[in-house]
Amino acid sequence: MKRRYSIASESSVIVYFGTTIDPAISQEVQKAYHALKAKDQEGFYEIIPSYASLMVSYDVMRLSFDDVCEIIEKSIEGEKALILSESKIITIPVYYGREVGLDLELLAQEKNLSVEEIIVLHVNEIYTVYAIGFAPGFAYLGEIDARLATSRLASPRKVVPKGSVAIADRQSAVYPSQSPGGWKVLGRTPTAMFDATYEGLSLLHVGDRVRYESISKEEFLKLGGQL
């Protein structure tokens, strides 16, 4: 797989492994990420994996763009045989009630499906965490069933409640905190996505796998969910 290196800023490099959301490309990104983390290179400040790329920020007083590219390439080549550990599957309980599923009816009309069919399609997939971004703990999960693929809202909401489970394009995500947002909201989880007790402060990390589980309103409230 041919990699492409690009300047992201005066102190960061992006390595592109491909241009699409693809599990095989994601695996290569993860292998490179783990290889570089294990190397613990002096002068590397941050290593951030995404869908099909990896960004490395570095000390410009110690390293040049060419130096960084060479270090990354050698690290990747030296770890070609790296076997990733089996990804854990994290179950996220979701209440799909209409009072929290703000766009369930809209999506059902758009897709000519019942609300119940929308929910079944959403919980039947096992998703991969491809990237963390937008907000701390905001994990981009893919891919949702093609029958649910949908555009973002034409007018983003000024406030999306914490814990809202949403979709856009062929991705799914959970809003870790109250924030503006344009994804279509299907339900809400009582599970915290961002917390000081979590490793790296985030419940989910790149490479994890996620399953949504439909729960009742009573279970949602019992688990600490708020309407």
C-alpha positions in Angstrom: 0.0 0.0 0.0 1.6 3.2 -1.1 1.6 6.0 1.4 1.5 9.7 0.7 3.1 12.3 3.0 1.9 15.9 3.2 2.6 19.0 5.3 -0.3 19.7 7.6 1.3 22.7 9.3 4.8 24.0 10.1 5.1 21.4 12.8 3.0 18.5 11.7 2.9 15.8 9.0 0.0 13.8 7.6 0.5 10.3 6.2 -2.3 9.2 3.9 -2.9 5.4 3.6 -5.9 5.7 1.3 -8.9 7.9 0.5 -11.9 5.8 1.6 -13.4 4.4 4.7 -12.2 0.9 4.6 -11.4 -1.7 7.3 -8.2 -2.8 5.6 -6.9 0.8 5.4 -7.9 1.4 9.0 -5.9 -1.6 10.0 -2.8 -0.2 8.3 -3.3 3.2 10.1 -3.6 1.4 13.4 -0.5 -0.7 12.8 1.5 2.5 12.0 0.0 4.2 15.1 1.0 1.4 17.4 4.5 1.1 15.8 5.1 4.8 16.4 3.8 4.8 19.9 6.0 1.9 20.7 9.1 3.7 19.3 8.4 6.6 21.6 10.4 8.9 19.3 12.1 12.0 20.8 10.7 15.1 19.3 7.3 13.6 18.4 4.6 15.4 20.4 1.4 13.8 19.3 0.3 11.0 17.0 -3.4 11.1 15.9 -4.9 8.3 13.8 -8.0 8.9 11.6 -10.0 7.0 9.0 -7.3 6.7 6.4 -4.5 8.9 7.7 -2.1 9.5 10.6 -1.0 13.0 11.8 2.3 13.5 13.7 3.1 16.8 15.3 6.8 17.3 16.1 9.5 19.6 17.4 10.7 21.8 14.5 13.8 22.8 16.4 15.0 19.2 16.4 13.4 17.6 13.3 12.7 18.6 9.7 9.8 17.4 7.5 12.1 15.0 5.7 13.4 13.6 9.0 9.9 13.0 10.3 8.8 11.3 7.0 11.9 9.0 7.2 11.3 8.1 10.8 7.6 7.3 10.2 8.4 5.2 7.0 11.1 3.2 8.7 8.9 2.5 11.8 6.1 1.3 9.5 8.4 -0.9 7.4 10.0 -2.3 10.5 6.6 -3.4 11.9 5.0 -4.9 8.8 4.4 -8.1 10.6 2.7 -6.4 13.6 -0.4 -8.3 14.6 -3.0 -6.1 16.2 -4.6 -7.5 19.4 -8.3 -8.6 19.1 -10.4 -5.5 19.4 -12.7 -5.4 22.3 -16.4 -4.9 21.7 -18.0 -2.2 23.9 -21.8 -2.3 24.3 -23.5 1.1 24.5 -27.1 1.0 25.8 -29.5 3.3 23.9 -33.0 4.4 24.6 -34.7 5.0 21.2 -37.8 6.7 22.6 -39.4 9.4 20.4 -38.8 12.1 23.1 -35.0 11.6 22.7 -34.9 10.2 19.2 -35.4 13.7 17.8 -35.1 12.6 14.1 -36.5 9.1 14.2 -39.8 10.1 12.5 -38.0 12.2 10.0 -35.6 9.4 9.1 -38.5 6.9 8.9 -40.3 9.1 6.4 -37.1 9.7 4.4 -36.3 6.0 4.2 -39.9 4.7 3.9 -39.3 2.5 6.9 -41.0 2.2 10.3 -39.3 3.6 13.4 -38.9 0.0 14.6 -37.1 -1.0 11.4 -34.8 2.0 11.8 -33.9 0.9 15.3 -33.3 -2.8 14.3 -31.0 -1.7 11.4 -29.0 0.5 13.8 -28.5 -2.1 16.5 -27.7 -5.0 14.2 -24.3 -3.7 13.1 -21.0 -3.9 15.0 -19.2 -0.7 14.4 -15.5 0.2 14.2 -14.1 3.3 15.9 -12.2 5.0 13.0 -11.4 8.4 14.6 -11.8 10.6 17.7 -12.5 14.2 17.0 -14.8 17.2 16.9 -15.1 17.2 20.7 -13.3 15.2 23.4 -14.7 11.7 23.5 -16.6 12.1 20.2 -15.9 8.8 18.3 -16.7 8.4 14.6 -18.1 4.9 14.1 -18.6 3.1 10.8 -20.2 2.0 8.9 -24.0 2.0 9.4 -26.3 -0.1 7.2 -26.5 1.5 3.7 -30.3 1.6 4.1 -29.8 4.2 6.9 -27.3 6.4 5.1 -28.5 10.0 5.4 -27.4 13.6 5.0 -26.8 16.0 7.9 -29.6 18.3 8.9 -30.0 21.3 6.6 -30.0 23.5 9.7 -27.8 22.2 12.5 -29.3 22.3 16.0 -27.9 24.9 18.4 -28.1 22.3 21.2 -27.8 18.6 21.0 -28.2 16.9 24.4 -25.4 15.0 26.0 -25.5 11.3 25.2 -27.5 11.7 21.9 -26.8 8.8 19.6 -26.8 10.1 16.0 -26.0 9.2 12.4 -24.8 11.1 9.3 -23.7 9.8 5.9 -22.7 6.2 6.8 -21.3 7.1 10.3 -22.7 6.9 13.8 -21.6 8.7 16.9 -22.5 9.7 20.5 -22.4 13.3 21.5 -20.2 13.2 24.7 -21.5 16.6 25.9 -24.2 19.1 25.1 -23.1 20.9 21.9 -24.4 22.2 18.6 -24.7 19.6 15.9 -26.2 18.6 12.6 -26.3 14.8 12.8 -29.7 13.1 12.9 -30.5 11.9 16.4 -32.0 8.4 16.9 -31.8 8.0 20.7 -29.8 8.7 23.9 -27.4 6.7 26.0 -26.9 7.0 29.8 -23.2 5.9 29.3 -20.6 8.7 29.7 -18.3 8.9 26.7 -15.8 11.3 28.3 -14.7 11.0 31.9 -11.6 11.6 34.0 -11.6 7.9 35.1 -11.2 6.6 31.5 -7.9 5.8 29.9 -7.1 8.8 27.7 -10.4 10.3 29.1 -12.4 8.7 26.4 -14.5 5.5 26.6 -13.8 4.6 23.0 -10.4 4.5 21.2 -9.5 4.0 17.6 -9.7 0.4 16.7 -12.4 -0.5 19.3 -15.6 -2.1 18.2 -19.0 -1.0 19.3 -22.4 -2.5 19.5 -25.6 -0.5 20.4 -28.2 -2.2 22.6 -31.8 -1.0 22.7 -33.1 -0.5 26.2 -36.4 0.6 27.7 -37.1 4.0 29.2 -37.1 2.5 32.6 -33.7 1.0 32.1 -32.4 4.2 30.7 -33.5 6.2 33.8 -32.3 3.5 36.1 -28.8 3.7 34.6 -28.7 7.4 35.2 -30.1 8.7 31.9 -31.7 12.1 31.8 -34.6 13.2 29.5 
